[in-house]
Amino acid sequence: MAKREQLERTLKPQWVWAIAFGSAVGWGAFVLPVDWMSMAGPLGVILGFMIGAILMIIIGVSYGFLVEKLPVSGGEFAYAYYGLGRYHAFLCGWFLTLGYMSIVALNASALALLGKFVLPSIVEQGFMYNIAGWEVYAGEVIVACLALIVFAFLNIRGASLSGLSQYIFCLILIVGVVLLTIGMVFHPSSSFSNMQPLFKPGIGAVSSIIAIVAIAPWAYIGFDNIPQAAEEFNFSPKKSFKLIVIALICAGLTYSMTVMATGVGQPWTAAMEEGSVWGTGTIVQNAFGTGGLVLLSFALLMGVFTGLNGFYMTTSRLLFAMGRAKVLPNIFSKLHPKHNTPHIGILFTLALTIMAPFFGREALLWVVDMSALGVTIAYFYACFVAYKLFKWNDKKVPNERPFMIVAPGRKFLSLLGTICSAAFFLLLVVPGSPGFLSLPSWIALFVWIGLGGIFFLVRFKSYRAVPKAEMDHLVLGDYVDEDPEKDSSHLKDLAAISSVEDIK
């Protein structure tokens, strides 16, 4: 049996909540309110995000159960393997990797957007070229690349450092959002009448809400970072569902508050027509001047930091799990000799995403729009596998698995989560639907599928040759046939036994 590398259990509950919440909110809550209102109107956005949060919580029921039973790195990759086999695991992991890496790159590019608005004289230096209408400057490329390098270093230094940093960033972000919302709502020039019309004219309330619900998988990407970090919990994995729910509620409220703060400041239709680089920034600056803009910019900065930090951690854990399972080259399963972190996955993520700032923000958005499809696929796998493990009654079923339990209520919710995931998928791929992908996003999607097909064919023989017992051990550790509540020291014992067998 091959040796299985094991991550240290150092993450506290509040740090894991911060990883999920901070990743789910990111930069979008501060940059995109005007864009969202142009899609659905203020109330359409708020209702859409709250409904989206509820749907994500339904999906989170499946995640909570799977994290409790299989607290290993890899998340949906491991769940797809356990429920459906190694080939489904590859498909799920491939799409999820793209989704996570795209968010890392996009968060770095958000710093360039902030710099263009706040410090244009510094960031807009050294014009390079124009891509899809976006002018790329050497100054913004340097800013984004430095951010990527700094957070790669932070994550290599250890999960404890990145977890604590994430928690501090999130607390500052929440304080900034609360102060910003209170200040905008009670400002003399603000008025709730500015939020009229509440829904986008011409499409109606229902279509407005659906347009926002369609992007919920993208908006709430980050709550699924919890299962990716499960192997490093220093607490019972039973708490994971509660952390998922709290993170999603906090994210939904944050989105709603920033939309409200933007909407009351000036008529949203006028803000949309102005076409400002940063609509929310312009509205806050008009109300409070430089001081308000500094507060908003600082909150946005925390959102970018939480997104970078959270998705660096998540991407590296997914790559680590896939390397450990021999889907990716074995080097991805190696841990840093001093900090015990999956540093190869972190450096690989840095190597790919550091190229993104050179392509401009608009081109990058095409990839990110497409990556929402990959995350939706991962949601589907998690819910479907959980549905298979829940039972309607205590009647024995063929090929019953060790983790199957009688839970009709949760089986219904996992079925509902599966349906919601399929609905999100259809909203992205059915022509005429509110979330239908643009042509550039489709091109990016087919390129990624093509690369995945080539990679799978190259790795197919070696991947298929791994015996099932060994693959179970590499992907699931000792949880597949054991009680997950037993002391975690048995994992270290198993690793030690494996090492002895290797020596023999």
Secondary structure by P-SEA (a helix, b strand, c coil): ccbbbbbcccccaaaaaaaaaaaaccccccccaaaaaaaccaaaaaaaaaaaaaaaaaaaaaaaaaaaacccccaaaaaaaacccaaaaaaaaaaaaaaaaaaaaaaaaaaaaaaaaccccccccccccccccbbbbaaaaaaaaaaaaaaaaaaaacaaaaaaaaaaaaaaaaaaaaaaaaaaaaccccccccccccccccccaaaaaaaaaaacccccccccccccccccccccccaaaaaaaaaaaaaaaaaaaaaaaaaaaccaaaaaaaccccaaaaaaaaaccaaaaaaaaaaaaaaaaaaaaaaaaaaaaaaaaaaaaccccccccccccccccaaaaaaaaaaaacccccccaaaaaaaaaaaaaaaaaaaaaaaaaaaaaccccccccccccccccccaaaaaaaaaaaaaaaaaaaaaccccccccccaaaaaaaaaaaaaaaaaaaaaaaaaaaccaaaaaaaacccccccccccccaaaaaaaaaaaaaaac
